[in-house]
Structure formats: structure tokens, C-alpha cells
Amino acid sequence: MKNIQTIVDKVFNRMTNKKSIHEGVLLVENTSGDFSYCKKYGDKDLDTPFLIASITKLCTTACVFILMEQGKLSLEDPLSKYVQKETIRNLHTYKGNDYSRHLTLHHLLFQTSGLPDVSDEGVSNIRKHVIHNDKYYSFDELIKMTKQQKPHFSPMHTKRAHYSSVNFDLLGKVVEKITQTSLNDVYKQFIFEPLELKHSYLPKSEHAFIPEVYYKNATLHRPKFIRSCNGSGGVVSNARECMIFIKAFFSGKLFSKAIFNEFKGANKLQFSMFPIQYGAGYMRIPLGGLANLFMGKGELVGHSGSTGSFAFYYPRQDLFFVGDVNQMSNPGLPVRLAMQLAMGMK
């Protein structure tokens, strides 16, 4: 294990030597916990709260799978079964055809709906606005902005995927509709309480503690915006509890591991997210392809967040990489960190 520690030290130190990184934490463990190694930088440690951002999508995915095992939904269910007709109407109009009623939960979970990502695209581009102002976006506002942009393809193109947070905002609403309770309470009931995560939460109000995020050298406090993210990116946690969650997600502690075999396909995302592929509610990153000059082996599965957060499993070496580098000016940083860690484990 000394060799692993040496690799972790080298990769983490190289990342935190970047001028853009002001703090960070990395926790590496195997499934049993026999091996556990932590690296800290700045004021961050294992128990420091941070925005897990899009790792939240794994929480929503877990809830969907749990409800599926309970027989309360099917991935083939049309979205219109759970969301009001007015919300669905004209949500997906592509080349003059309205595909809105053809959208299924499968399309949302696999990022194959073709819907645009208003958080990162077009005139609305919420990400750019949030840098300068804190604003709350209601679910209805997010849907309205989505309707104002063009989809990238029809949901009938099963080989195409486009990363869009609105897919998981919609799934969050589906979960709330089925359970007849808030997503905050569903996360508590399905994930946080069973795993005894006492410091992980989906903020209920702007008065809840919301960690600051770095954008270049500036710190941003955006409690209103974070409340807008819900099922796509709103959870606050820490490295210790994030590790517990990612292990439970892939080990069968929350839902049957058989689901990963049942829904094992993945598609390449848009070019800007290369080489990331998207499977059943989680990222898959092949390590042996052209992007890595065929030098890596196996793949990473899990998720990263635009704020610098990451939670990945490397099955080939049975290692989990969890942490945060707290920098939203470059969403690719946590992905590169996880890839470099895995590729160093030869």
C-alpha cells in the first residue's frame, strides 16, 4: 500500500500546486476500509462541509432505483405519467416535431433526452449569471428556460447523450410525486438515515449553511442558487460521508447491485465533456482509450461536480477516490485528478 500512498501524494500535490487551487481534500479507500489514506490542503479536512454539486445526481439515481425495486416506477414509464401536462407541453420540440410525450425516465437517467442544459448553455447560461449574482430559480423557471432553447437531438436517437442537469431536476420531481414528500425528506429516508450520514443534507432554505465556492481567486456564497439545484446538484456533505455514500451506491447496500448489469449501457457525452460517458445515472470514464494514449486500464464510475467535487470507484484496483478541490472555474479538474490517480495504479 506504500506504493499507492506515493502515487496519491504525487498526484494530489501536483493538483494543489496549481495557482487556482486554494484548498482541497482527497480520501482514498478500498471497499473493506482496510486501506484508507487522506490528503489535505489548505483549511479542508475529512469533515469540512462542501457542495458535492452534481454528485447529488447519484442520490437521485439511488432514489429512482429504490423506488423501482419497490415496484413504484419503471424506467420505461413516460415522464407525462408523473409531471403535469402543462410542464411537459413543448418541452422537447425538435425539427418541428414535439417529442415531449415520448420522453421516458430512462431518457432522463441516461442523459439521452436531448434536452439542452440551461445551467451551461445558451443565453440563459445560469452558470455565468451565478458568478455575479445569487438568484433562486424555481422548477417552473428552469422548465421555461429549457423550452426557450433548442434540443440537441430527438430522444429516439438512443446512441446519443447530452449532459443536462434538467434531466435530474425532472427526476427529482418524479421522486417527489411518487413519495408525496419533499426530495430533502426522501434523501433522508432512503440514504442519509440508513447510512447514518449526520452531516449530509439538501438545504431546505437559504438560511441553511451553504459552503463557499471558489471561482478563480474569489469566494462565492450562493445560498439562493443552491436551493434551485435540488435533485441535480444541491447536496452538502463532507469527504468522510461522501465516501460512505459512494461505497454504498456501488456495493448494493442501498439497492441491488444487479441493477448495474441490467442497465449497463453507456453513451459518449458531448465533445466538451470528452472522454466521459454516461450510464444509468452515473459517469463512466474509460481509461484505456485514445484520450489517455491507451496507457490506462479499466474505467472509473461515479460522478464529479462543477464546484470541484468528485466521488469515483476504480473497480480494477478496488479503490474509491472522494474529495473536493473547490474551484468552479474549471469543472474538468476533479475528473483529471481521479483519472491520474487511477492511471497511476498500475
Helices and strands as residue ranges (DSSP letters): H 2-16, E 24-29, E 36-41, E 50-51, G 53-55, H 56-69, G 79-81, H 85-88, E 93-94, E 97-98, G 100-102, H 105-109, H 126-132, H 139-147, H 166-179, H 183-187, I 188-192, E 213-215, E 218-220, H 223-229, G 230-232, E 236-237, H 239-251, H 258-262, E 267-268, G 271-273, E 277-278, E 283-286, G 290-292, E 299-304, E 309-314, G 315-317, E 319-324, H 333-344
